[in-house]
Amino acid sequence: MTQTKNTLNELILSINKDNVFIQSPDEKEITYGELLNYIEDTYFKLCSLKIKKEDKIAIVLGNGSFMACTFIAIAANYTSCPLNPSYTKEEFKFYYDDLKVKAVIMEENKSVDAKEAANELGIKVINLKRENISNDIALDINNIKNKDKYLPLSTEDDIAMVLHTSGTTSRPKMVPLSQKNLLASARNISNTLNLTENDKCLNIMPMFHIHGLIAAILAPIYKSGSIITPPGFDALKFFRWLDEYTPTWYTAVPTMHQAILARAPRNKAIIKNNQLKFIRSSSASLPSIVMKNLENTFNTSVIESYGMTEATHQMTSNPLPPSKRKAGSVGLAAGPEVALLCDKEIMHNIKKNRNITGQIIIKGDNVTTGYINNPKANDESYIDGWFLTGDEGLFDEDGYLKITGRLKEIINRGGEKISPKEIDEILLEHKSIQQAVAFSVPHEKLGEDLYAAVIIKEKEDINENQIKEYCKQRLTQFKIPRKILIVDEIPKGATGKLQRIGLHEKLGIK
């Protein structure tokens, strides 16, 4: 029986050093042995700067081998704080100060705003040398002589990473994730997907996001597999990467899947010659029609899962074949315990309480123990050891979870409650609509009103009135959007997710 690993160092030290860790366009492939050398070198160099294991280190690097290796090296022995390289100087200053980071790692001559923000706050900037990645990848710190034997001191309770919640109108909360949290989630995901050392994941998710860090980096590592890390998501290049690197799977958010589907008809030969074992979707609800089109286009299974930062990503997942996948469902509990909170009562017995709607709650080794410096949020977010996700859902007769809405996103239109997710699904079933998002707009008398924004497929011609007529056939009157905006692009967050809250302001609706 394989011994459970609860720290990154235990995991990396257990892997065959000759296995390929990472491949990336225009960069040399890296083995696990080379990754371990980089971890050791980074450790000794940071020790020379008197940086301690509890210190927080911000990482400001774009997608690719540099970011993947540095994230692992820092998370293994310190507290890593991956940040979006596209932040403004003021945003960097906010996050540096909020996190109380000791140093910032970035590439020299890149991320000017990140560097200026660090300089203004008196935070040490550590440059990463831009060389061909190999044993020579290194932080730009003078070589340390007389290195001792690498004896990592990390324990499962040490904080390996801190991420901020996405935050809407309120201040984003800091989520500390321990070594144990990270390894538990990596184990859960790799077991759910039955990964092996022969699997290769194409990671098109941003590496400052929990989805890209845990599902697409740590889960493959947990089974000694390989990762392909392009510099970012590009629907035009996706099929080129598929053909060149022959991944066995990829993971993404629904908007990425939709962009890939739009390019698929021009790349049928590549799809046929590079059969994927499965496709994974997470971080936002996958419309049933998109799942169906993905499965038909790629002739493979689409595995939808449900995750959030506070759970170190995965909470539930649809299983692989031959088990049942259910469109519109986020599957079965896949790691933590999952239950419902209904009128302050915790409903554990899924079969007994099927089809009863309540708030989704979780607990397990992958769940954070609480936000940093935020007792109010902790009081509001935990009940009897369970974490309250803020999502509403129900279990069906087979124990599969269906999310009915985000509690903060449920639209109250004059007393009538509307789940915008339901409206999205209906709109996307129209043959002419490529993307759709329903959202709330303030209303003087109703409190809130329902609008929607849609992107029309290429070579399709349809107007707002025609879409409303279609909605009348599928929705009761109060669920029909007051206004349907036909747009060229729907504003998205940094991770590619559609964001309902505040969307009316981004679209200029008052």
N, C-alpha and C positions, 0 to 999 in steps of 0.2 A: 504493500500500500504506500502510495506517494505521500511524503510528509508535507503537511500544509505549510506554506511559506507566508510569513506575515510582515516581512520588510523587503524593500526593493533590493537591498544588498544580498539577502538570502537568495532571492530569485535570480539575480544576474550571475552570482557566483556558481549557481547550480547548472547553468546552461553550457552546452558544448561551445567552446570558444570559436570553433570553425564555422558554426552556423551563420548564415547571412542575416544580419539584423535589419539593415535598411538599404534601399535603393532610391536614388533620386535623380531626375534629369540633370545632365551636365555635371554630375558629381560622382566620385568613386564610391562603389558600394562599401559598406562597413560591416564587419563581422562582429559577433558578440565579444570576441577577444579584444578588438579595437575599441569597442564601447567601454569595456572594463578598464582598459588602459586610460581612456579619457576620464572616466569616473575617478580613478586613483590620482591622476595628475591634477585634476580640478580640486580634489580634496586637499592635497598637500599644498597647493598654491593658495587656497583660501585660508587654510590653517596659518600660513605665513602672514596673512593679513589680520590675524587674530579674530577671524570670523568663527563664531560658535554654532553648534548644531541647531540651537533654537532661534538663530538669527534668520530674518526674512530677506530673501534676495529676489528682486524683481528681474524678470527675463523679458526683454523687448527684442524679439527676433521673429522674422517672417517664417512661414512654413518651409520645411525642408529638413535635411539631415542635421544642420547646425542646431535647429530648435529642438528636434527630437532628442538628440544626444545630450544637449545642455539641460533640458527638462529632467531627464533621468538622472544626470550627474548631480544636479542640485537637490532634487527631491529625495535622493538616496541618503543624503547626509545633512541636509539643511531644510529650511522651509522655502519652497519655491512659490513664486508669485508671478505666473505668466500674465502678461498684459498685452492688450491689442496694440500692435505697432502703429495703428492709424489714429490713436488718440491725439488730441491737441496738447499743447504745452500745459494749459491750465488743467486739463483732465489728468495728465501725468502727475502734476503737482498734487492734485487731490488724492490720487491713489497711492502715491509714494508716502504722503503724510498720513493717510488713513491706516495704511499697512505698517508704517514705521519701518520701512525697509533699510537695511544696513548698506546695501550696494545694489547696483543695476548692471546687468550684463547685456551688452548690445554689440552690433557690428560697427567698427569704426567707419566714420563718414556716412552713416545711415542714422535714421531716427534722430534728426536734429532737435526736434521738440523734446524728445525723451532726454537727450543729453543736457539741453539748456535747463530743463526743469530740475534735473538732478543737481546741476551746478548751483542753481539758485537756492536749493535747499541744503547744500553742503553734503550731498550723498555721493559716495565713491562710485565712479564709473569704471567698469572693467570691460575692456574691449576683447572681442573674440577675433582671433586672427583669421583672415580670409585666405585660406590655402586649399589645395586639393585635400578633401577630407580623407584622412588615413590616420596612422598613429600620430601624425604631426598636428592634428587639430588641437588647439590649445588656447587657453585664456592668455591674454597679453600681459603676463606677469613673469618676471625673471625666473629662470629655472631654479628650482629648489634643490640644493645639494644634500646629500646624506639623508635621503628619504628612508623612513622606517618602513617596516612591513605594514601593508594596508590591513588594518584591523578596525573595521567600521564599528561604531558604538551605538548606532541607531537601534531603537526598540520599537515595538509595534505601536506604542502609544505616542511616539514623537509625531509632531505635525509635519507632514511631508509637503503639503500644499495649502495655500489659502486662495480662494476665488471669491469675487464679489457676486452677489445675486445681480440679475440684470437691472432691477430697479425701474420703476415707472415714475410715479410722482414723488415717491418717498426716497430717502437716502438709501443707496444700496447697502445690503448687509454683508458682513464678512463671514465666509463659511470656512472653518478650519477642517481639513481632512487629514486624518492620521495615516501612518504607514499601513495600519491594519485596515482602515477604510479602503485605501487604494487597492490593496492586494485582494481583499474580499470581493470588491466589485470586478476586478480583472478576472478572478477565478469564476465568479458567477457568469460573466459574459462568455468567457471561453468555453465553459461547460454547456451553456445554453446553445452555443453555435457549434459545439463538438469540434473545436479547432484542434489542429495538429501542427507539428513543426514543418509540415509540407505546405501549409496554407500561407497565402500572401494577401495582405489587405491593402487595397488602394485607398489611402487616406486623403480625401478631398475636403475634410472638415478643418476649420481654423484650429490651430494648436494652442490658442489661448482659451479654448472652450472645453468644458468637461467632456463633451461627446468625442471630440477629436483626440483628447489626451487619454481617456480611459478606454473607450471602445476600440479606437483605431491604433493605439500605441501599446497600452499596457495589456489588453486582452491577448493580442498576438504574442507579446513577450512571455506571458504566463505559460504558453504552450511551446515556447522556443521557436515561434514562427517568424515570418518576415513582414516588413512594412515597405510600402512604396509611398514616398512623400514628395509629390510635385509642389511647386512654389505656391499653390493656391488653387481654388476651383476655377476651371475654365471649361465650359461646355464644348467649346470648339476643339479643345485638345484632349478631352476625356477619352475619346475613342482611339486616339493615337497612343495614349498611355496604356489603354487596354490591350492594344495590339503589341506594343513593345515589351511590356513587363508581364503580361499574362497573369494578372491577379486572379485569385480564386473567389474573392468577394470584395465588396466595397460597402461603406456605410455613409449615410448622408441624411440631410433634412428634406422634407417633401418638396420645397421649392427647387432644390438641386435636382431631385429626381425628375421633376417636370421639365426643367431645362434640358436634361439629358434626353428625355423622351422626344422633345422637339427636334433634336438632331439625329435621332436614331434612324429614321427612314433613309438617310444618306449614308449610313454606315452598316448596312445589313450584313455585308460580307465579314466585316470585323467581328460583329456580334456572333455570327455563326461559327467563326473559326476560333473564338475565345470564350468557350462556355464557362459561365460563372456557376459555382456551386449554389450560391444564394446571394441575395441583395438584402441589406439591412436598412431599416428606416427608423429614426427616432428623433426626439427633441421637439416634435410638433405632431399633431394628428395627421395621419396619412389618409387622404380621401380614398374611399373604396374604389372609385373609378381609376385613380392613379395606380393603385396597387394592381388592379386588373390589367391595365395597359402595360405596366412594367413586366408582369409575369408573362403576358403574351409576347411582348417584344423581345425579351431576353430568354424566354423559354426556361425559366428557373423560378424558384420560390422567393417571395418577398417576405421577410421576417420583420414585422413591426414590433417595436418595443417601446417602453415608457420609462423615461428617466428624468432626473433633475439633479441640480448641483448638490443639494443637501443629502442626496442618496448616493453620492459619488457615481452618478449617472443611472445605472439600470435598476428598475424596481420590478417590472413585469416584462414578459416577452411572449410572443407567439412562438411555438416550438417548430423545429425542423420537421420535414416529412420523415416518416409516414404519419406522424401525429397531425392533428387538425390545425390548420391556420384559419382564422376567422377575420375576414375583412370588416373594418369598422371596430375591431377589438384590439386592445393592446396585450392580449394574451393572459397567461397564467403567472402567478407569483414566481419570480426568477431570481431568488436570492433572499431578500428580506421577507418577513411576514407582512402580509397585506390584509387590511380589514377596512370596515366602514364605520364612521361615527355618525349616528343618527339620533338627533335630539339628546345629545350628551351620553348616549349609550353606545358602547363598542360592540359591533356585530362581528363576532369571530366566525361563526358557523356559516360558511358561504352557501352550502346547499339549503340550509334552513332559511336563510335570508336572501335567497336569489331574487333578482329583479326589484329589490328595495334600494332606493337611491339614498346615498349619503356621502359625506366627505371621505375621501381616500386617506387612510393613515397607514404608516409603515414603522417597522423597527427591525434592526438587524446589525450585523457587523459592518455593513457598508454605510450606515447612516451616521451623520455627524452628531456629536453629543451636544451641540449648541453653538449659536453665533458668538462672535467675539465682541466683548464690550457692549452687549445689547440685551440686558435683562428683560426689558419689556417685550422684545420680539421672542425671546425664549419662553417667557410665561405664556405668550399667545400661541406658540407653535408646538408645544408638547402637552400631552395628557397621559398620565400613568405610564410614562416611558415611550409612548407612541409619538411619532412626528406627524403633524398635520400638514398635508401637502398643499391644501388650498384648492384641490381639484375635486370635482363632484363626479361620482360614477356609480355603477351597479355591476353585480356579478350575474352571469347567466347560469343556466342549469348545469353547465359543464365547468363552472368556476372561472370562466374567461371574463376579464374585466373590460367594461366599456366605459370610457370617459364621456360624460354627458356635458361637461363644460368646466371652465375655470370659474370659481366662485366670483372672483373680481370682474370677470368678463361677461357674466350673465346680464343680459339687457332687460331692464324693467321698463317696458313701454306702457306707461299709464296703468300699471298694476299687472300687466300681462308679461310673464317671464319668457324670454327667448334665448335659446342657446345659439350663439352665432356659428358654432361648428356645424349645426344642422343645416343652416342656410348655405354655408360653404359647400357642403356635400351636394345639395340640390343644384346649385348653380354649376358646379363642375361636371354634373351629369349631362349638361347641355353640350351637344356636339361641337358648338362653335366657340366654347369658352375654354381657354388654356389655364388661367389662374383666377382665383376669386377669394375675396375676404370680406366678410360681413363685420360691421363695427358700429359702435355707439356714437351718436351725436347729441349734444345737449339740446333739450327742448323745453321751452318756457312752461308749457302746460302739462306735457306728458312726463317730464323729468328727463327721459331719454327717448331718442328715436333711432330707428334702424336704417342704416345706409349700407351699400355694398360697392366695392370697386372690383372691376373685372378687366382682364386682358383677353382680347379676342385672338383666336388662332390665325396664323397667316392664311391669306386668300379667303377668309370668311368675312361675310358682310351681314351685320346684325345691329339693331339699334336698341336703345333702352326700352322702348315700348314693347318690342317683340320679346325681350327678356322678361319683362313684367308679365306679359301674357302667358309665357311659359311657367312662371312662378305661380300664377293663379291656378294652374292645373295640378300643382304639386304641394302647395302650401295654403294653410288657412289664411284668411285676410290679414290678421294682425302680424303675421310673420313675413309678409311681403315687404321688402325694403322700400322705404319712402322714395329713395333716390338710388339709382344704379349708375355709377360713374364708369364710363369706358375710358381706360387709361392705357398708356404705353408701358408704364412701369408702376409697380406697387412698392412703396418704400418698405425696406426690410431692415432688420437689425444687423449688427456686425457678423453674426453667425449665419445669416441667410434666412432666418425665421421671419415670417410675417408677424407684425406686432399690432394687435388691435387697439390696445389702450393708447390714446393720444394720436391715433391715425388721422382723425378728422382735422387735427391741427396741421399735420404734415401735408395733407392734401388741400389745405387752405379753406376748410369749411368752418364757418363761424356759427 
